[in-house]
């Protein structure tokens, strides 16, 4: 009875799920590896980007200076 409900609800995805369950350890290893990679290497990249932004803010750039001088009547 459960199999008939699953066939009705999942349709063609039933074959995909059987393939996934057959190679579940391989897929889970890939997913966990991708998550660990994202945690460690993406965090490092964002820290480097934040430092670069902070360094740019510390520098006095002409584009960040006000457009009008203090003596301007406008």
GIUR-V508977 format. One record per residue. RES is the residue in one small letter. D_FIRST is the distance of its C-alpha to the first C-alpha in Angstrom with 2 decimals. Layout:
RES_D_FIRST + RES_D_FIRST
This chain:
x_0.00 + x_3.81 + x_5.41 + x_5.26 + x_6.50 + x_8.78 + x_10.00 + x_10.82 + x_12.51 + x_14.21 + x_15.10 + x_17.97 + x_17.93 + x_15.03 + x_17.83 + x_20.20 + x_18.08 + x_17.72 + x_21.51 + x_22.09 + x_20.30 + x_22.32 + x_25.54 + x_24.75 + x_28.01 + x_30.11 + x_28.66 + x_28.94 + x_32.50 + x_33.43 + x_32.11 + x_33.90 + x_37.00 + x_37.12 + x_36.85 + x_39.64 + x_41.74 + x_41.42 + x_42.36 + x_45.47 + x_46.85 + x_46.11 + x_47.68 + x_50.73 + x_51.01 + x_50.82 + x_53.50 + x_55.72 + x_55.23 + x_56.08 + x_59.22 + x_60.25 + x_59.88 + x_61.88 + x_64.57 + x_64.81 + x_65.23 + x_67.97 + x_69.95 + x_72.11 + x_70.96 + x_72.97 + x_69.88 + x_69.19 + x_72.76 + x_73.42 + x_74.57 + x_77.56 + x_80.36 + x_81.67 + x_84.85 + x_83.04 + x_83.82 + x_80.29
